[in-house]
Amino acid sequence: MTGPLVIVGDALLDVDLVGSASRLSPDAPVPVLDELVEHARPGGAGLAAAMARRDGSDVVLVTALGDDDAGHRVEQLLKGVDVRRVPHAGPTAVKTRVRSGGQSLVRLDSGSTPGPVTGLPPELADLLGDAGAVLVADYGRGLTAYGPLRDALAEVPHRTPVVWDPHPRGAAPVPGVRVVTPNQSEAATFAGELGVRTTAGQSDLAVAAARAAALVQAWGAQAVAVTLGHRGALLSYGAGAPVVTPAPTVTSLDPCGAGDRFAVTLATGLGAGRVTTEAVQDAVLDAAAYVAAGGPASLTASHPSELSAATGAVDLARSVAARGGTVVATGGCFDLLHAGHVATLRAARGLGDCLVVCLNSDDSVRRLKGDPRPLVPATDRARVLEALECVDAVIEFDEDTPVEVLEMLRPHVWAKGGDYAGADVPEAAVLEKWGGQAVVLPYLQGRSTTRLVTIAAEGSVAPNDPSQKEKVR
């Protein structure tokens, strides 16, 4: 982006009190939590700002924080973010979750009644004018309903992409916004207020599409992206067929903040010049990676959490293992994905709770296969693999063998194609370090990338000829 990401919205303080629950209270049927540990982080628009900063973006946060301990604590937690306070007379909202075993037991809220906004930062017009993109993160505390702020925001869509993450208690987006991002429940509420009705027998996607199209027209937005949780997102321009981006399957107990992750990636993508459909696709993948990595817990990790493909895959493996799940990994070039690949990947996924694919880089493929391989660059091979329901994450490696990435992932199971049946698996030795097991999976006869290339060149042999037994790579 040519300018910073400016985030306008309500910042909160989120606190997790995490303990171990091994017994019930003698005076009530409730768990007793021992060894409580507090984890604090910015919430609301503050969480979006923290995510964007960890992505490496320059971030300006325009928010109404209370002049209290919670407000000062939010500012301290927003390291590297340029915080511009909006004058207002009210407390900072604090949301405290009491958690154990990856589950929330109760949530305690304070500061829920917002005070009135009494002014704006004098430099707001310059901040919005210099922005590469603007994200409005509305958490229903009255900021986006403040007239002077709405007037300032109304001028932005003419020159800068604006993403508006709405709230049922918040104000409607200003006209011209590039994308509004309600979740399914919010879209139902907003559409219901417009009198949009659904009929019996309509599929969930048909209902979401009708609501999104109505909201595009009512809000004067360029598009509406309804986030569908684990099913991805539906993008509507108000007319014509909507674009649906499915989400990869992930294992998660804490999706808190996934909507913020989606909105941040969408805003920064649009600011960088991505077309809307591509930016939505990136946002769906980033939201899924964030959830798979543990949700809010991934933001307090000691290592950088940029949610790159590599970081996301490692975080996913660690998160699944920490919950007692089985991590499965497999590897290969996957140049021209075919039925043999899909059969092997599905079989591998069935061995555990997540599947990470270790993908040979372009240079690695070239050394193994020679020119002109690979036919498909690594970025595209990774995207095709990530689109498969049975693949939870992809991690690229540049070495001749995936030993180094296996050291990072530490999978419980390493699955190889059937051509290794009865032979030593090269990676078996490294898996022994942490008690992992290498296994061999059967392959479909007559399916291989080399064979597909030959067929394309000669056009002489049926692609599924069972007499051709070649290994799946």
N, C-alpha and C positions, 0 to 999 in steps of 0.2 A: 504494500500500500504506500501511497505517496505521503500520507499523513497518519496520525495516530488513530486508533480505535477509540471513539468517545462513547462511553456507556452512561446512559442517563437512567436513573431508577432508584429504587428503595434498597439500601443496604441494611442488613441485619447482622446479628451475632448468632452463629450456630455453635452449640456446645454439645458434645457427646460425652456422657458419663458411662464408661465401659467397665463392667465388672464380671466376675464369675458367679454363676448361680448353681449351687450344688445342693441346696436344701430349702425347705419351706419354713416360713415363719411359724412359730408355735401358737401365735395368737390370731393368725389369719391365713387363708390359703393363698399366700403370695410368696414369690421367691425372695430369698435374702441374697443380696449382692455383696460380695466381698472384694477387697483389693480394687476399689474404684480408681480409674485413671481418667483424667479429663483431657479431651481433645477439642480445642477451639479452632474455628475457622470463620472467615467472612461468609455471610449468607446473602441470599437474594442477589441484587445487582453486584454486591461485593464478591460473591462467589464467581459470577461471570467475569469480573475484572481480574480476579486471581487466576482463573483459568487462562484468560487471554495473555496475561503477563508471563505465565509459565510456558506458554506457546512461543514466547519471544516477541510478542507485539508490544509496541509502545501504547500505553493505555492511560486514558484520562477518565476518571470516574466522577460524574456530577451527581451528588446524592445528598439527601437530607438526614444527617446523623444527629442524634441528640447530644447535648453538651453534658454527657454523663460518662461513667466508667465504661459502660458497654460501647459507647460511641468511640471513645479514645482507644479502646482495645481493638475495635475493627480497623481503625487507621493503622495501628501498630502491626496488625496482621497483613495488611496490604502492602508488603514491601515491594518497592519498585513501581507502584501505581501512583500516578499524580491525582490525588484526591482533592476535589473542589467542593467545599461544603455549600449546600443551599440553606440559607437561614430559615429556621423554623422553631416553633416552641412545642417540643414534645420529646418523649423518651425514645431511645433506641430499642427496637424490638429485639428480644432475646428468645430463641427457641432452644430448649434443652431436651435432648433425647437420652433416656436411660436405656442402655443396650447390654445384651449379653448373648453370646453364641451367635453373633451376626444378626440378631433380631432386636427390634425396638420393643421395649416393654411398656413405656409410657412417654408422652411428650409433655413438657411443662413450658408454657408460654408466659412471657411478661412484656410489658410495654406495648400491648396489642392496640391500644387506642392512640392513633397518631395525632400530633399537634398540627396546627395550621402552618402552611408555608408562608413566610413573611417577606420573601424577596428572592433574588437570583444573584449568582456571582456576576459581578460587572463585566467580566471577560468572557461570558458565555457565548456571545455572538462570534467572537474571534475563535473560540474553541471549536464551535460547530463549523465555522467557515474553513478551518484548516484540517478538518477530519478527513481521513481516508474512507471511513465508514462510521455509521452511528448505530448503536444498539440501544433500544429502549427496553429496559427490563422492569416491567411494571409488577409490583407486588401489592397493589391495592391500598397503599397508604396515603393516597391523595396527591402525590407529587405530579403525576401526569395530567391531573385535572386542573392544575394551576394555570390560569389564563395566560400570563406572560410567558410561561415556559412553552405552552402549546403554540403560541404565536411564533416563538423562536424556532420550534421544531417544524412548524408548517413550511418554513422557507427551505428546509434542508433537502427534501426529496427531489427538488428541481436540479440539484447539482451533485448530490452524494447519495450512495445507496444507504437506505435505512431499513433495518430489521426491527420489528416491533413484537416483543414477547408479551402478550396481553394477560390481564387478570380479570376474573369476573367482577371484582369490586373496583376495578380501575376504569379509566376513561377509554373511549374508543380511539383507535389510531388516527393520526392526522392523515388527510388524503395524500395519495401519491406514494405511500410507503412501498418499497420494493417487495418485501415479503412480511406477512404477519404469521406468527407461529403458535396458534392455540393447540393445546392437546385435545384429545377426543372429547373429554368431559367439558372443557371450556368451549369448544366449538358447538356442542349440543346446547349449552346455556345461551351463548350469543345468538345462535340461529333460532332458538325457541323464543327469545325476546323479539326477534324479527317476524315471528309468526310462521317460520318454516316448519312444515309438518312432514313426517315420514309415513309411509304406508306399510301395511303388513306384507311380509314376504320380501321386502328389500334386503339385499345383503348389507353387511356392515360397510363395505367399501362404497356401495351405492349411496348409503345414508351419509357417509363422510363426504363423498363427492358433492352431493346436493347441498349440504351445509356449507362446504368450502366455497362453492360457486356463488351462493347467496351472500356470503360474507365479503367476497371480492367486490361485489356490486355495492353492498351497503356501506362498506368502508372506503370505497374508492381506491383500493389497494391494487398494485400491479399483480399480486399473487397472494394466495394463502396456502401455507404448508401446515396441514394438520398432522401432528405427530401421533403415531399409533402405537407407542410403546414398543414391545418386542417385535411388532410387525413392520416397523419402519415409519415411513411418512408418505402422505398423499399431497401432491402439489397441484393446485388448481389455478388457472388463469381466468376463471369465470365462464369460459365457453370451451367447448370441445372436450375431448377425453382428458382426464387428469393423468399426471405422471405419478406412478407409485414406485417408491424405492424400498424394497424389502430390507430388513435388518438381518445381519448374520445371527445365528443362534448363539446365545451366551448364557452362562450360568451366573446368576446374581441373587443376592439377598438384600441389596441396598441400592436401588436405582435413584436415590436422592441426588438431584443436581443434573440428571441426564438432559432435562429440557434446557438448562443453562448451557451445557456442553454443546448441544445441537445449535442453539442460537449463536453462540460465540463463533463456532466454525463457519456457520452460514454467513455471518456478518464479515468476518475476515476474508472469506473466500470471495464474496461480492466486492469487497474493497480492493482485492488483488486482481479484479477483472474477470473472475470466473463467471460463466453464464449461470443463470439461476438453477437449472436442472443439475448441473455439475456440482454446484455449491451445496445443494440439498443432499446429493449422494455422499459427498465428503462429510457432511454433518451427520448423516445417519451412521456412517462407519465410525466416526469419532465418538458419537454417543454410545454406540455398542462397545467400543474398546474401553471407554471410561467405565461403563457399568461392569464389564468383564474384569477390569483391573481392581474392582472393589468399591467403585463409586467414591464417596467422600474420603474413604481411607487412603485412596491413591494419592490424594493431594497432600497428605502429611508424610509421605514416604521420604526416606533420607536421600534417595537419588532423584535426579531431574525427572519429571513426569511430563514429557512433551507429547505422550501418546503417539509416538511414531510407531511404525509397524513393529520394529524390534522391541521397543519398550512395552507396547501393548501386549505382545506375545509373552514376554517374560513375566509381566505383571499378572496376566491371565493364569499362567502356569502356577505361579506362587500363590495366587488367590485360591485356585481350585485345590491345590495341595494342602493349604492351610485349613480348608474346610473339610479335609478328609477325603476329597475326591481323587479320582485316578486321572493323571495327565498322560495322554497318548501323543506321541510325535511320529511323524513319518517324513520322508524326504525324497527329493528327485528334481529333475529338470522341468517336467510337465510342459514341454514344448509341444504345442498342438494337443490340447486336452482331448482325450478320447474315452470311449466306454470302459476300457481297461483301467484307466486312471480312476474313473468315478467309482467303479466296483471296489478297487483297493481302498480308496478313501472312505467309502461308506463302511467297509468292513473294519477299518482302523478306528473310526469314530465309535463303532459299537463296542469297542473294548474298554471304554472309559467314559469320563464325564466331560472331556474337552479334547479336541484334536488340533495340534499345532503342526503346520506343514513347514519344513525346512527347505527352502527353495534355492537351488543353485543360481548364483548371479550370472550375468551374461558372460563375463570372463571365465567363470568356472565351467559353464556349459561348453564354451569354445575350446577350452583345454581338454575336456572329456570327449567331445564329439567332433571337433574340428570344424572348419568353415564349410558351409555358410551358417551353421547352427550357432546360436539359436535363431529360429525363424521368427519368434515372437519375443520382444524385449521383456526383461524381468518385471517392469512395472505393470505391463499388461497381463503377464502370466499370473502375477500376484492378484490382480483385480479379478481375473476369472476364477481363481481358486477361492478367493474371499466371498465370491457370489454363491458358492455351493453351500447348501444348508449344513452339510456334514463337516465343514471346515470352520473352526472357531477363530483361528489366527494364522498369519503367515509371517515367517521371519526369513530374510534373505541372508545367505552367507557367500563369501567370496573364495573360501578355501576349497581344496579338492574334496574334502570330507567335512561333514557337519559336526565334527567333534567339539569345536569351540562353542557353537550354539547349544549343543547338548549339555555342555558344562553349565551354561546359563539357565537352560530350561529345566534340567534334571527331571526328565519325564520318568514315570513309572514303567511305561511300555514304549519300546521303539519298534515300529512295524516296518518290515521290508517286503518287497515284492517276491512272488513265488519262485523267481529264478535263483534264490538263495536256499531253497529247500534242501536240507541235508548238508549244507555247507556252513562254514564259519561266517557269521555276520561281522563285518569289520568294526562296527561300533559297539559290539558286545562288551569289550574290555572296559570301555569308559563307563558304561552303564553299571558295571559291578561296583563302582565307587560308592554309589548311593543305593544299591539294592535294586536297580532297575532290571527289566527283562527285555531282551530282544526276541521278537517273534517273526515268523514268516507267514504271509497271507497268500492264498491262492490267487492266480491271475486268470483273466479271460484269454483263451487261445486266439492267436491271429490278430491281436490288437497291439500296435506299437506305433510310435511317431515315425520311426524309420520307414516302416511299411507304408504309412500314409504319404510320406514324401515320395517314395518310389511310385506309388499309384498315381499321384498327381503328375509326376513327370512322364510316366509311361501310359497310364490309363488302361492297363491291361488286365489287372487282377482284382477280383471283388475284395473290398476292404475288410470283409468279415470272414475270409476264407479260413476255416478252422484247421486246415492242414499246415498253416504257418504258425509255428510256436516260437514267438519272440518275446523277450522279456519286456515288461511294462516299465518304461522310463520316461 
